[in-house]
């Protein structure tokens, strides 16, 4: 089997948080990286520089709105032209919304599903055929513990992530005969910008619910992703793996 160092990995949401950590970790494997961002080009270019310093063979910084099938189709065509069609996809792009269901407008609901779920459909539809042809591929979705247990005040987000978990399982069965594995990681509270909306008191209350007594670091999520795309996980597919410090078991 070809080592990871000879393969291309596409990382969405690569400008910050978990996506940036995943990019840096895969760089350590000597991979060629496609770093996809929505609006933060300058920040993503800094991540690309860090990836090269960490050992990436090559980086390409690409803009695409993951909610847009047209944008992702354009991205697929651009990557094919430059010989960087990915055999590894790590879908980290995401956004959140806090509020009661009755306060959640339809536009917000639809947007969360486009960002978290429809984007996964487009990525698999556009890049999956090349993986089938190559008889190798790794797809990892960054989901959430809320997709497994649901959360009051985050029903739309929970539903979108729950849909992503089911999509992961179905896609895994469909792609398995072609040697492509599909898994998801479902972190609990990770110390990223998404927690910035919480007050100090809310953060402390949240920490009190986590048996390990701390938030996850993005690098810890990235380490699990690195395992899932490696040869060590050849026989693992269709799994949604929780990473919550014992918060939800």
C-alpha positions in Angstrom: 0.0 0.0 0.0 1.3 3.5 -0.9 2.4 5.4 2.2 0.6 8.5 3.3 3.6 10.6 2.3 2.8 10.0 -1.3 -0.9 10.9 -1.0 -3.0 14.1 -1.1 -5.2 15.1 1.8 -7.9 17.7 1.5 -8.8 19.4 4.8 -11.8 21.7 5.0 -12.0 24.4 7.7 -8.2 24.4 7.6 -7.8 28.1 8.7 -8.4 27.5 12.4 -9.2 25.2 15.3 -9.5 21.5 14.6 -8.9 21.9 10.9 -5.6 23.7 11.4 -4.5 21.1 13.9 -5.4 18.3 11.5 -3.5 20.0 8.7 -0.3 20.3 10.9 -0.6 16.7 12.0 -0.9 15.3 8.5 2.0 17.5 7.5 4.1 15.5 9.9 3.4 12.4 7.7 4.9 14.2 4.7 1.5 14.4 2.9 0.6 16.8 0.1 -2.1 19.0 1.5 -5.0 20.9 0.1 -6.1 23.5 2.7 -9.6 24.7 2.0 -10.9 27.9 3.6 -14.1 29.9 3.4 -13.0 33.5 3.9 -9.7 33.6 5.9 -7.1 33.3 3.2 -4.3 35.1 5.1 -4.7 32.8 8.1 -4.8 29.7 6.0 -1.6 30.7 4.2 0.0 30.9 7.6 -1.2 27.4 8.4 0.2 26.3 5.0 3.6 27.7 6.0 3.5 25.9 9.3 2.6 22.7 7.4 5.6 23.0 5.2 7.8 23.5 8.2 6.3 20.4 9.8 7.1 18.2 6.8 4.4 18.5 4.2 5.7 17.7 0.8 3.4 20.3 -0.8 0.5 22.6 0.1 -2.2 24.2 -2.0 -4.5 26.9 -0.4 -7.9 26.9 -2.0 -11.1 28.9 -1.4 -14.4 27.2 -1.5 -17.7 27.6 0.3 -18.5 24.1 1.4 -22.2 24.9 1.3 -22.0 25.4 -2.5 -21.9 22.4 -4.8 -20.7 24.8 -7.5 -17.7 25.9 -5.5 -16.8 22.3 -4.6 -17.1 21.2 -8.2 -14.8 24.1 -9.3 -12.4 23.0 -6.6 -12.5 19.4 -7.9 -11.7 20.6 -11.4 -8.8 22.8 -10.2 -7.2 20.0 -8.2 -7.5 17.6 -11.1 -5.7 20.1 -13.3 -2.7 20.5 -10.9 -2.5 16.8 -10.1 -3.7 17.1 -6.5 -6.9 15.0 -6.5 -7.2 13.8 -2.9 -7.3 10.3 -1.7 -7.8 11.5 1.9 -10.6 13.9 2.9 -11.0 15.3 6.4 -14.1 17.5 6.6 -13.6 19.9 9.6 -15.6 22.9 8.4 -18.4 23.8 10.6 -20.4 26.5 12.5 -22.7 26.5 15.4 -25.9 28.2 16.6 -27.1 28.6 20.2 -30.8 29.2 20.9 -34.1 27.5 21.6 -35.8 25.8 18.7 -38.6 28.4 18.7 -35.9 31.1 18.2 -34.2 29.3 15.4 -35.2 30.7 12.0 -35.5 28.4 9.0 -32.6 30.1 7.3 -30.3 29.2 10.3 -31.6 25.6 10.3 -31.0 25.2 6.5 -27.5 26.8 6.8 -26.4 24.4 9.5 -27.5 21.4 7.4 -25.7 22.8 4.3 -22.5 23.4 6.2 -22.4 20.1 8.1 -24.3 17.6 6.0 -24.9 18.6 2.4 -21.2 19.6 2.2 -20.3 16.0 3.1 -22.6 14.8 0.3 -20.9 17.0 -2.2 -17.4 16.0 -1.1 -18.1 12.3 -1.4 -20.0 12.7 -4.7 -17.2 14.7 -6.3 -14.1 13.1 -4.9 -15.4 9.5 -4.2 -15.2 8.2 -7.8 -11.4 8.8 -7.9 -11.0 6.9 -4.7 -13.0 4.0 -6.0 -10.9 4.0 -9.2 -7.7 4.0 -7.1 -9.2 1.4 -4.7 -8.0 3.5 -1.8 -9.5 6.3 0.1 -10.0 7.7 3.6 -12.9 10.0 4.5 -13.1 11.4 8.0 -15.9 13.7 9.1 -15.5 15.8 12.2 -18.9 15.4 13.9 -19.9 16.1 17.5 -21.0 14.4 20.7 -24.2 16.3 20.2 -24.9 14.3 17.0 -24.9 11.2 19.3 -27.0 12.4 22.2 -28.6 15.8 21.2 -28.4 19.1 23.1 -31.1 21.4 24.3 -30.4 24.9 22.9 -28.5 23.4 19.9 -31.2 21.2 18.3 -30.4 22.3 14.7 -26.7 21.7 15.2 -27.4 18.3 16.9 -29.7 17.2 14.1 -27.2 18.2 11.4 -24.4 16.3 13.2 -26.7 13.3 13.8 -27.4 13.3 10.1 -23.7 13.4 9.4 -23.2 10.3 11.6 -25.8 8.4 9.7 -24.4 9.6 6.4 -21.0 8.3 7.6 -22.3 4.9 8.3 -24.2 4.5 5.0 -21.4 5.9 2.9 -19.0 3.5 4.7 -21.0 0.5 3.5 -21.3 1.8 0.0 -17.6 2.6 -0.4 -16.1 -0.5 1.5 -16.0 -2.8 -1.6 -13.7 -0.3 -3.3 -11.3 -0.2 -0.4 -12.4 3.2 0.9 -13.0 3.7 4.6 -15.3 6.3 6.1 -15.4 7.3 9.7 -16.3 10.2 12.0 -14.8 11.6 15.1 -17.3 13.1 17.6 -15.5 15.4 20.0 -17.1 16.9 23.1 -16.0 20.3 24.2 -12.8 21.3 22.4 -10.9 24.5 23.3 -11.5 26.4 20.0 -13.2 29.6 18.9 -16.6 27.8 19.2 -16.3 28.0 22.9 -15.6 31.7 22.9 -19.4 32.4 23.0 -19.5 31.0 26.5 -19.0 33.2 29.6 -16.4 32.4 32.2 -19.2 31.0 34.5 -20.6 28.9 31.6 -17.1 27.5 30.9 -16.6 26.5 34.5 -20.1 24.9 34.6 -19.2 22.9 31.5 -15.8 21.8 32.9 -17.6 20.5 36.0 -19.6 18.1 33.8 -16.5 16.5 32.2 -14.9 13.7 34.3 -11.4 14.4 33.0 -11.9 18.0 34.2 -10.7 19.8 31.1 -11.5 20.6 27.5 -10.0 18.7 24.6 -7.2 20.2 22.7 -7.5 20.4 18.9 -4.2 18.4 18.6 -5.9 15.5 20.4 -8.6 15.4 17.8 -6.0 15.6 15.1 -4.1 12.7 16.5 -7.3 10.5 16.3 -7.8 11.7 12.7 -4.2 10.8 11.8 -4.8 7.3 13.1 -8.0 6.9 11.0 -6.3 7.9 7.8 -3.3 5.6 8.4 -2.7 2.0 7.5 -3.3 1.1 11.2 -7.0 1.7 10.6 -7.3 -0.4 7.5 -10.1 -2.5 9.0 -12.0 0.3 10.7 -14.9 1.9 8.8 -18.4 3.2 9.5 -17.5 4.2 13.1 -18.4 7.4 15.0 -15.8 7.7 17.7 -16.5 9.8 20.7 -13.7 11.9 22.2 -15.3 13.7 25.2 -13.2 13.1 28.3 -15.9 10.9 29.7 -18.6 13.6 29.3 -20.9 11.3 27.4 -20.3 7.5 27.5 
